[in-house]
Structure formats: C-alpha cells, structure tokens
C-alpha cells in the first residue's frame, strides 16, 4: 500500500469523528460539510482496507480495527503539529542553533553576556561559541564552519561581508606598580626599553605596524610572544612585562588589576567587526542573533548595557579624525 495515498485530511477527519462520535459534529469542528467528512473517512477506509467505524442511524462507534488504528493516526497528526510549530519558530527566527566564531576575550568574556540577553527574548535559540583565531574568523564564515563571527577587523575575502561594530584603540596594559602606570598618556619612544609581551603573531604584527615609520633604532619589538592574550595579561599583572592590546580586553584585564594607558603618536584604532556570509543564506535564527549582537555590542562598548563599566571607554576612546 503506497503511503502517499493516505492524506492528512483523511487522518484529521477520522480522528475528529472518533472524538465527537458524530459526522455532523466533526464537520463543524473541521469547518467542512458532513458529506465531505464522510467522503474523507470512506477514502481512508478504502486505502487501508478495513472499516474504522461501525455506523448506525443513531450513533457512530469505532470498529475494533478502528480502535487499534486510532493511536497511530493521532501520533501522525501530533508529529505534524509539532513540525508545523517548529517551522513557525524557525520562520519567526525563534528557534534553531547558531554557531558563532570569536577569539578568546570576546568568546569568554563578552559573548556569554550577549547570549544570555538574547536568550531572554528567544529562549528556543541555542547559541554555540566556537573559539576561533583572529586570522581565521572570515575563513570560518566562508567555509560554513560558523554562521557568523565577531572579532578584530580583517579583510573578509570572497563570500563574506564585514560590518564595523565599534572602534577600540590599542592601549598599553600594565600593573599599577609599573613605572609606566604613573603616566596618563604614553608615546612610542617611551616603550623602547620596556619589556613588552605580544599575544599571538597578530598582536606582534600590529605592534610593528603601529610605528613602522619610526627609525630602526627606535622601533619597539616584543621580547616575547605568547599564544593567548590571557597569558600576556597575566605576565603584566605580575609586573614582569607590559602588553599592548585593544581596549576592549579590559573586560579581562580589569579583573587582574591592570591599568590602561593610551599610546599616541601614532594612536592606532582597531575595529571590532561582525562577519557574515554572502554566498549562502543565513539560518533565520542566525540572522536574528546577528542583528541583536550588532546592537548589543555597540551598547556594551559605550557602557549603556547594564553591568558594563563605562570608564574604560571614556578614557580610552580618542576623538575620531
């Protein structure tokens, strides 16, 4: 018996008549004529090869075979209803799994708060964070490893769009007892003989780019390169070194008691960006989270979001030229 010959409308008619024990009452519930309901039941019986009702002039009762078959029909309809509800949630961007790529500080200290806030609005959406190196953010979006990514600005490449979310100046982080902590603003030439640790090759390259025009003898070179910014901040917290990093890492640096000092001449501004695919459609839930995340990060960066300290941004953000 081909399964495609049984229709959902036939199941609906069968279950309605079984519930109401009346074709007339079932037709009212379904918004159909009694003859149309009767026709659907007759078609079902013809397809499955047995009668589901014992009919009389006064009442309609389930046959023995109909009672055995009723549970299966109800299960089918229940699963269809669940599927319709799930489709509605997906269509309305209220359900789904979203994979977000982000580097260490954003992944561990910023995104969790955004996810919690988003979950209050759309509790059925599951957000998964993928720890992603800065240089791999755009590629992870392009290959489909993540639905979107957030992190420092990089050339997005083909198939990926980049949206600037907020500016973050590169600043110096040091222990309060470090001699540089006594200065409010630093110049690059004051870092020449300072033990500087860079976090990752990305940071090492960024430090070099900031003063590329400086004379060879005045260029600042890290004495050590570690893989993670948390390690660089930990070394700085013990007074063993200082480190340069975007101001937004203050969410982690402040917990270690580090202080921030601006470095000028030149003062370098980096952007935090959201990366999304252009070569494929984003899942509806991912679209919703992306829109939410852009607004949330901008509010968080300016200290508007509840619980976020704003002092770091007020002291670190320079006037834009």
HELIX and SHEET records of a PDB file:
HELIX    1   1 UNK A    3  UNK A    5  5                                   3    
HELIX    2   2 UNK A    8  UNK A   20  1                                  13    
HELIX    3   3 UNK A   23  UNK A   30  1                                   8    
HELIX    4   4 UNK A   34  UNK A   48  1                                  15    
HELIX    5   5 UNK A   64  UNK A   91  1                                  28    
HELIX    6   6 UNK A  104  UNK A  105  1                                   2    
HELIX    7   7 UNK A  106  UNK A  110  3                                   5    
HELIX    8   8 UNK A  111  UNK A  121  1                                  11    
HELIX    9   9 UNK A  134  UNK A  136  5                                   3    
HELIX   10  10 UNK A  137  UNK A  142  1                                   6    
HELIX   11  11 UNK A  179  UNK A  182  5                                   4    
HELIX   12  12 UNK A  188  UNK A  191  5                                   4    
HELIX   13  13 UNK A  200  UNK A  210  1                                  11    
HELIX   14  14 UNK A  216  UNK A  218  5                                   3    
HELIX   15  15 UNK A  229  UNK A  237  1                                   9    
HELIX   16  16 UNK A  247  UNK A  249  5                                   3    
HELIX   17  17 UNK A  250  UNK A  253  1                                   4    
HELIX   18  18 UNK A  254  UNK A  256  5                                   3    
HELIX   19  19 UNK A  284  UNK A  301  1                                  18    
HELIX   20  20 UNK A  311  UNK A  316  1                                   6    
SHEET    1   A 2 UNK A  53  UNK A  55  0                                        
SHEET    2   A 2 UNK A  60  UNK A  62 -1                                        
SHEET    1   B 8 UNK A 124  UNK A 131  0                                        
SHEET    2   B 8 UNK A  95  UNK A 102  1                                        
SHEET    3   B 8 UNK A 148  UNK A 152  1                                        
SHEET    4   B 8 UNK A 269  UNK A 277 -1                                        
SHEET    5   B 8 UNK A 160  UNK A 175 -1                                        
SHEET    6   B 8 UNK A 242  UNK A 246 -1                                        
SHEET    7   B 8 UNK A 196  UNK A 199  1                                        
SHEET    8   B 8 UNK A 224  UNK A 226  1                                        
SHEET    1   C 7 UNK A 124  UNK A 131  0                                        
SHEET    2   C 7 UNK A  95  UNK A 102  1                                        
SHEET    3   C 7 UNK A 148  UNK A 152  1                                        
SHEET    4   C 7 UNK A 269  UNK A 277 -1                                        
SHEET    5   C 7 UNK A 160  UNK A 175 -1                                        
SHEET    6   C 7 UNK A 258  UNK A 264 -1                                        
SHEET    7   C 7 UNK A 185  UNK A 187  1                                        
END                                                                             
